[in-house]
Amino acid sequence: MDGFYEGADLADKTFYGFRLDPITSALKVEVIDPNDGSPVELPSENIIDSNDYKTWVWSENTMRFIWGNKGHLQVKFL
């Protein structure tokens, strides 16, 4: 898939993490640039936390997210 990185070296890739607010169901996309030094904390496999990322991806390309006319999340690679 174009833009998605499947290799082992993630140090220069941007992280996109998707969270759902457990109360409001609001979607939050967190973008962590590899140059800002912020850590990425992935969910533990044996601990369930409703505030954890539901899914995530590292990408070489910049991703822009918009809601489509039918309420679907759309991704555009820049």
Residue pairs with C-beta under 8 A, 6 or more apart in sequence:
2 61
2 77
3 59
3 60
3 61
3 63
3 77
4 57
4 58
4 59
5 13
5 58
5 59
5 60
10 34
10 58
11 34
12 34
12 60
13 34
13 58
13 59
13 60
14 31
14 32
14 33
14 34
14 58
14 59
14 60
14 62
14 63
15 30
15 31
15 32
15 34
15 40
15 56
15 57
15 58
16 29
16 30
16 31
16 56
16 57
16 58
16 59
16 63
17 29
17 30
17 32
17 40
17 53
17 55
17 56
18 27
18 28
18 29
18 30
18 53
18 54
18 55
18 56
19 27
19 28
19 30
19 51
19 52
19 53
19 54
20 26
20 27
20 28
20 54
21 28
22 50
22 51
27 73
29 65
30 53
32 38
32 40
40 56
42 53
42 56
43 49
43 52
43 53
59 77
61 77
61 78
62 77
62 78
63 75
63 76
63 77
63 78
64 75
64 76
64 77
64 78
65 73
65 74
65 75
65 76
66 73
66 74
66 76
67 73
67 74
68 74
